[in-house]
Each structure stands twice: as C-alpha cells, then as structure tokens.
Amino acid sequence: MAYHDCCNNKKSSYECNEYRAHYELDLWLLIYEVYSRTYEPGASSCFIVTRPKLREVFAASFRDRIVHHWICLRLNPLFEARFTAQGDVSHNCRKGFGTSSAVSAFNRDVNVVTQGYTRVAYIGRFDIKAFFMSISPQILWELLRPFILENYKGDDIDTLLYLTETVIMNRPQDKCVKRSPEELFKAMPAGKSLFNSDTGVPIGNLPSQLFANFLMSFLDEVMARLREIIGPDDFRYERYVDDFTVVCVWQEVIVSLYPAIEQLLRCKLGLTLHPDKIYLQEAAKGAAFVGSVVKQGRIYLSNRTVHGLHAALDYWQSVCVDIAENGEDAERLKLLEHSISSVNSYLGFTIHCDAYSIRRKAFANIDKRCWQFCYTKADTLGCVKIRKQYRLKNYLLMKEVKENDLVLRKRKARQRKKAAPVRPDTAHS
C-alpha cells in the first residue's frame, strides 16, 4: 500500500518509472531489511531553490520515500486526531488545510474578535528562527516515541518505532548528491544549512513536514487552553508551519505572551523566537500572514506573492516561446507542465483574495504564442491549462503510436518485397 501511495501522481517522474521497472524484487529486499532491522536510508539528492529566498532541499531516493509513506500512513491519523482536538489551528501538511485555510481562518478570527468593527482588537504575529534547521532530532524523538506508544494500536508498532527513529536520526547531508552549483551552497547562510549544523531535519522529505507540525502542536496545545480560559470571542490563534498569529482584545495579553512562548519553545522544544519578526498592531491596520495582508473584512495579496506570480508567469512564457521557436519534445513539454504547476499554485492562492485586477494586469503582456499551447478562462484568470495535444502524456502516447506505425509499415514493406515474384533475367531468356 505504501508503494502505491508513493507512486500516486508521480508516474511521470524519472525516479518513479526507474524504480517501477524492478520494484517487485526490491520491495521484497526492502521488506527483509526492515524486518531484519538492517535497513539504512540511501543517498539523497540535495539542491538549492532561490525563490523566495535561498533554501536547501533534500529529496530522498524513491526507495526511501516508500518507507516514508509507510510511516506517514500510520502516524497521520494519530496526528489528525490531535490537531482536531486542538481546534484545527494548524494549517500545514494536512488535507483540506493549507495557505488558503490559514488566511481564511485568520480573517475570521479578526472579524470575530473585533465583532464587526464594534470594538478594538490587537494582532500579534510571531515567527521561529531557522525553524527546520533548529529542530533537534533527539527532542523530536523524545516527544514522538511516547506519543506513538500511547496512541498507536497496530501489531506492527515495533517496526513503526524502529523506522521512525531511523528516519528522524538519519543525516542525509552525510551521503547526498549535490544537484546545484557549488556557489549556491556556499551562498547559504550558516544557520540555514544542514551541512553546518548538528541539529535540523531535511526540508523536502514528507516525514519532516509532518514531524515538524507535530512538534509545534505542543504550542498549539498551550494556546488552546489559553483560548478556553480567556474566551473564544476575545482570544484567537492560528498557525502555519512556524508562523503563528494571535488576535486578542487586550494588548497586554499579547505582550505578556512573548516571554511565555519564548520559554516554552526554548525549554521544551529547543526552538527560538525570531527577534526581528515580532509584530504587534491594531487589527484595523491589518497584518501580513502567509502571503496575504488581512484587514477587517478584506484580504489582499502581499507584494512578495505578487512578485512570485510575475516570476512564475515569466518562466512559463519563456518555456512557451522556446517551444514555439524550436518545436515540442518531451523535455520541453515536461518543463511546460512544471511551469504551469507553479503558475496555478499562485493563481489558486490569489482567487481567495481581492486580486482579480492583479491577475488581469499580470496576464496583460503575455506573449500571444503562449496561447498556442495553453488556455485559460478570460472571465476569472484563475487557472491555466495545457491544450490536449501538448500534454506530455498525450505527446508520449502519440509518439509511441507513430513509432509503432512506422515499424509496422516497414515490416509490411519487407513482407511485400519478399512475397513479390522474381522477375526473369532478360539476358538469360
């Protein structure tokens, strides 16, 4: 089941198809390694993304991703029960919860606490310094192990504990293949790279996201109790990864929260609040949160999100122009699909904001050749789609059909040549 879950929506990737070519034998080897307790994670690929800032990403091998999915299939229901009991204030790495739900919940909090502009409220926004790089694997395992023992009821709990500890304690930086230029790795700030730290979990791996969310749930737990004490109409809290907000009618409460949160994070979770990313303001003046600016009753895009949308559109446009000038092939169509995914990710975020005019201006100067390969609905500009004949799957299928047809025609030509009667030698006759 973990293998098939890992293959979902990945069958166009090279790593997935390469593994599927010999998966039956290797899956049995992987099962043997797990149950004989000899499994060791393989080499990861490491690369640097540059937008919105330099970030180090590790991609595990497909074989290791199967193990990751096996773990997450068992732990995710337990995490979900915990998040639900805490009021669904966590909005990352959860089905139905993401950036849009985080912004919508924050906007709802502002409206509830201010009671429709009838009273003054205050917003406090906090961030954790170098979050993923600061997570201690030892602290994470000390908190996660008793949680599993208490909540997991499956017969394979010993295997789950073994694999979870193995994945948490793994140091992918010790055996990885660097896929980005060395200059980018040297440009990484020291506190943002696993290569320069004894702590941290790799960004890019599915368990890292889930485990980090679990770690922050201990802060959610405290905030949920505080909400019950103060009252849900006077105090609200939402979190997206390590970025969290508080809306309260009393400014003094938010101010007093800072040292309390700092102590909790440092003493129990081994984390530190970012001293330069603490925000306190009247709710009427709004606050930025997860790529949006939320004011009472209104949601706007932040400048960084607008710039990201323009950058994604520029990349998509360059791919389309390249196809128009040099013709389509599998590699270019793969880049087209990738660029469209990036564009639609931004567009999907913008449709939840008051941003139609921003989308219209962004599309105003798009090269006309782009619409030869893609299309969108002019009334919403909410999604860009690839025309059927230029979708990679259809292109590869048609290419295979043409190649098979060519082989068949050559075969028939040879058969006709063999079956043709031999003409008598005119000179001999």
Residue pairs with C-beta under 8 A, 6 or more apart in sequence:
1 73
2 66
2 67
2 69
2 70
2 73
3 23
3 27
3 66
3 69
5 69
5 73
6 16
6 62
6 65
6 66
6 68
6 69
7 16
7 20
10 16
11 17
11 20
12 334
12 337
12 392
12 393
15 61
15 62
16 62
18 62
19 26
19 62
19 63
26 63
27 66
30 39
30 63
30 66
30 67
33 39
33 40
34 67
34 159
34 162
34 163
35 159
37 162
39 67
39 163
39 166
40 166
41 60
41 61
41 64
41 67
41 166
41 167
41 170
41 172
42 60
42 61
42 63
42 64
42 175
43 61
43 175
43 176
43 177
44 58
44 59
44 60
44 61
44 64
44 172
44 175
44 176
44 177
44 202
45 58
45 59
45 61
45 176
45 177
45 179
46 56
46 57
46 58
46 59
46 172
46 173
46 176
46 177
46 178
46 179
46 180
47 57
47 59
47 178
47 179
47 180
48 54
48 55
48 56
48 57
48 180
48 184
48 185
48 187
48 188
49 55
49 57
50 184
51 308
51 311
52 304
52 308
54 184
54 187
54 188
54 189
54 192
55 192
55 203
56 185
56 188
56 192
56 193
56 194
56 195
56 203
57 202
57 203
57 204
58 172
58 173
58 176
58 194
58 202
58 203
58 204
58 205
59 204
59 205
60 68
60 172
60 204
60 205
65 206
67 163
67 167
68 167
68 205
68 206
68 207
69 206
70 163
71 160
71 163
71 164
71 167
71 207
72 206
72 207
72 210
74 152
74 154
74 156
74 160
75 148
75 152
75 160
75 164
75 210
76 210
78 147
78 148
78 151
78 152
79 210
79 213
79 214
79 217
80 94
81 151
82 214
82 217
83 89
83 90
83 94
83 213
83 217
83 220
86 217
86 220
86 221
86 224
87 220
87 224
87 227
88 97
89 105
89 220
89 223
89 224
89 237
89 238
89 239
90 97
90 213
90 216
90 217
90 220
90 239
91 97
91 98
91 99
91 101
91 102
91 105
91 238
91 239
91 240
91 290
92 98
92 102
92 209
92 213
92 239
92 240
92 241
93 209
93 210
93 213
94 213
99 240
99 290
99 291
99 349
100 348
100 349
100 352
102 238
102 239
102 240
102 289
102 290
103 289
103 290
103 291
103 292
103 294
103 299
103 352
103 353
104 352
105 238
106 238
106 245
106 247
106 289
106 290
106 294
107 294
107 297
107 299
109 236
109 237
109 238
109 245
109 247
110 121
110 123
110 247
110 283
110 294
110 295
110 296
111 296
111 297
112 232
112 233
112 236
112 247
113 121
113 233
113 234
113 235
113 236
113 247
113 248
113 249
113 283
114 120
114 121
114 283
114 284
114 296
115 233
117 284
117 296
119 249
120 249
120 282
120 283
120 284
121 247
121 248
121 249
121 282
121 283
122 247
122 248
122 249
122 250
122 251
122 254
122 280
122 281
122 282
122 283
123 245
123 246
123 247
123 279
123 280
123 281
123 282
123 283
123 286
123 287
124 245
124 246
124 247
124 248
124 254
124 257
124 278
124 279
124 280
125 243
125 244
125 245
125 246
125 277
125 278
125 279
125 280
125 287
125 288
125 289
126 243
126 244
126 245
126 246
126 258
126 261
126 273
126 274
126 277
126 278
126 279
127 242
127 243
127 244
127 273
127 274
127 277
127 278
128 134
128 242
128 265
128 271
128 272
128 273
128 274
129 191
129 271
129 272
129 273
129 274
129 275
130 191
130 192
131 212
131 241
131 242
131 271
132 200
132 201
132 202
132 203
132 208
132 212
133 191
133 192
133 193
133 194
133 197
133 199
133 200
134 199
134 200
134 270
134 271
134 272
135 199
135 200
135 201
135 211
135 212
135 215
135 270
135 271
136 199
136 270
137 168
137 169
137 199
137 201
139 215
139 269
139 270
140 168
140 201
140 211
140 215
141 164
141 165
141 168
141 169
143 214
143 215
143 218
144 164
144 168
144 211
144 214
145 161
145 164
145 165
147 214
148 157
148 160
148 161
148 164
149 157
149 161
152 160
154 160
164 207
167 205
167 207
168 201
168 207
168 211
171 194
172 194
172 202
172 205
173 194
173 195
173 202
178 185
185 193
185 195
190 196
191 197
194 200
194 202
199 270
201 208
201 211
201 212
202 208
212 241
212 242
213 241
215 269
216 239
216 241
216 242
216 269
218 264
218 268
218 269
219 239
219 244
219 261
219 264
219 265
219 269
220 237
220 239
222 264
223 237
223 244
223 246
224 237
226 235
226 237
227 235
227 236
227 237
230 248
230 253
234 248
234 249
234 250
235 246
235 247
235 248
235 249
235 253
236 246
236 247
236 248
237 244
237 245
237 246
237 247
238 244
238 245
238 289
239 245
240 289
240 290
242 271
243 289
243 290
245 287
245 289
246 254
246 257
247 283
248 254
251 280
254 280
255 280
258 273
258 278
261 273
262 272
262 273
265 271
265 272
265 273
266 272
279 287
279 288
281 287
283 296
284 295
284 296
285 295
286 293
286 294
286 295
286 296
287 293
287 294
288 294
288 302
291 301
291 302
291 304
291 305
291 349
292 299
292 300
292 301
292 302
292 305
292 353
293 299
293 300
293 301
293 302
294 300
298 354
299 352
299 353
299 354
300 353
300 354
300 355
301 309
301 349
301 350
301 353
301 355
301 358
305 346
305 349
305 350
306 358
306 362
308 346
309 343
309 346
309 347
309 350
309 358
309 359
309 362
310 362
312 339
312 342
312 343
312 345
312 346
313 343
313 362
313 363
313 366
315 339
315 342
316 336
316 339
316 340
316 342
316 343
316 370
316 374
316 384
317 366
317 367
317 370
319 332
319 335
319 336
319 339
320 336
320 367
320 369
320 370
320 372
320 373
320 374
321 367
321 369
321 370
322 332
323 332
323 333
323 336
323 373
323 390
324 369
324 372
324 373
326 332
328 373
328 390
328 395
330 392
330 395
330 396
330 399
333 390
333 391
333 392
333 395
334 392
336 373
336 374
336 386
336 390
336 392
337 386
337 391
337 392
340 374
340 384
340 385
340 386
343 384
344 383
344 384
347 359
347 381
347 382
347 383
347 384
348 382
348 383
350 358
350 359
350 382
351 380
351 382
356 380
356 381
359 381
359 382
360 381
363 376
363 381
372 387
373 386
373 387
373 390
374 384
374 385
374 386
374 387
374 390
375 384
375 385
375 387
376 382
376 383
376 384
376 385
377 383
388 394
389 395
389 398
